[in-house]
Amino acid sequence: MKREDQIKSLQKKLIQRRAELMQLLDGELMQLHNSDDAVGGDLVDLAVEVDYATVNSTLAEAESDELSAIDAALVRVTNGTYGRCNECEKNIPIDRLRKVPFADKCVQCQEAKEALKDSIHLSNNSQV
């Protein structure tokens, strides 16, 4: 299959995943809203509700981040830049895009970015 056809297939997967995330995010936000309305119970009930709200909030944040990445990928599809590394501008291998359809960097550039981030993190921690 030609790369162009594979990208069209990945675009469909991105759109499908976006719809799934919108539905999940809707549910998470609804549960967070409902937990805000819940009043009563003892301290144990309240602690459980707080833990539950924290988990829902964390899930909603992760889903929102993935949704933003998918939206950015769909913009790149429209612009004709999808599947090209934002750093080195080489084509991102289709196998990588199948695994991470919203990837905007090739493996080498992503690893370099993460290594830099880790070294900055380690540097900041050693100064404390």
Salt bridges, closest charged atoms under 4 A:
GLU20 OE1 - ARG17 NH1 3.28
ASP37 OD2 - HIS33 NE2 3.58
GLU66 OE2 - ARG17 NE 2.92
ASP71 OD1 - ARG18 NE 2.51
ASP95 OD1 - ARG98 NH1 2.82
ASP104 OD1 - LYS105 NZ 3.31
